[in-house]
Amino acid sequence: MRTQEEGKCNWLMQCEPKIWERTAKFVQVSGYLVRKLSGRFADSVASQIGHQPFDYKKQEWCKAGSLNQKMFPVPADKLPELVSPGEPIGRITEEAARETGIPAGVPLIAAGSDKGCETIGMGVSSPETASLSFGTTATVQTTSSRYFEPISYMPAYPACIPGRFNPEVEIFRGYWMITWFKNQFAYEEVVEAERRGIAPEAMLDELLKKTPAGGHGLVMQPYWTPMLKMPSAKGAIIGFGDVHDRAYLYRAIIEGLAYGLKEGLHSIERAGRVRVRELAVSGGASQSDEICRTTADVFDMPLVRGATYETSGLGAAMVAAAGLGLYSSVEEAVLAMSRRDRTFEPDRERAALYRELYERVYKKMYKALAPLYEEIRDITNYPERVPASERKETRR
């Protein structure tokens, strides 16, 4: 099972048994930082996102014999103590104070994952609003008091609001595509952006302004890596004609990412039997008005942008404020501290065009192209297929 193979604990057990035998605790990066800062082996419940024996529905370590515990058989005594987000998890030690400059004795508050903090940083505390993260990994997630899986076997992660969940769908290497485009096709815009002291995305807005919605039928699907239900996934751009130049390619990237996030939102709505009525966006690419406007049109839904695009740090501050008693709960801190910059309302004519392209083209692309992806892999051996005999040898 691929999930089991990707578990770092399993690799250590099988490939470095002597190191595993000497290992006192198996922790996430967040747990390691808590240990270095406070001297305590503990971590936040809302930071437990990874290949480990965690029960996402109960938000606790798995009981012996459960599926996740069998896949990632870390002994209970090697796991850190779990603390609810918003609760004190320790204090800065004298040693940590010398290393960091943070005064000794400062309280350390359990927070959560980067995407979880982004979500509350945008004020998303209920299923009626979805948080879009326009970062290297693009995600759509919401906050729910009920556990459900938008994609089968992909858990709803623990939220930074205690007892809540963040059902999520991600696009790996999402807005990394903007970086790829900048490196390959937009040297002049990047240089000019540096000269003006603005984000490159703002300069690239000009490429979106000079091309029509739908890009005369150039459609991109951002399936850059194999996924659970799409094992043959590859990225694809179809519909090229002699009218298309680099400006159209950039538009296809932005529209394709919006289509992918919309597809993820529909998975959340179906699985959770919820209806999202508003989008909240953060992340580096959200600095672009045109990207925000295009996304609102693709979703045909109002999209709000925060007063800061660094909402992960803001969300962590909300949790800390609740933990220090400045607010009675994390939820109250979210209501008090979230700020909106502006709202992008969808244009009905462009939204209608995008709806047709999404339903009649985008949603049919993978099924139509998947057999060809397999042929490409058979011919080129990319991604490389590891023979079963080699996989067994690796496991030993």
Secondary structure, DSSP 8 states (H G I E B T S, - for coil): -HHHHH-HHHHHHHH-HHHHHH-S----HHHHHHHHHHS--EEEGGG--SSSSEETTTTEE--TTSHHHHHS---GGGS-EEE-TTSEEEE--HHHHHHH---TT-EEE----HHHHHHHHTT--STTEEEEE-SSSEEEE--BSS---SBTTB--EE-SSTT-EE-EEEETT-THHHHHHHHHH-HHHHHHHHHHTS-HHHHHHHHHHTS-TTGGG-EEE---S-BTTBTT---EEE---TT--HHHHHHHHHHHHHHHHHHHHHHHHHHHT----EEEEESGGGG-HHHHHHHHHHHTS-EEEES-S-HHHHHHHHHHHHHTTSSSSHHHHHHHH--EEEEE---HHHHHHHHHHIIIIIHHHHHHHHHHHHHHHHHH--S----HHHHHHHH-
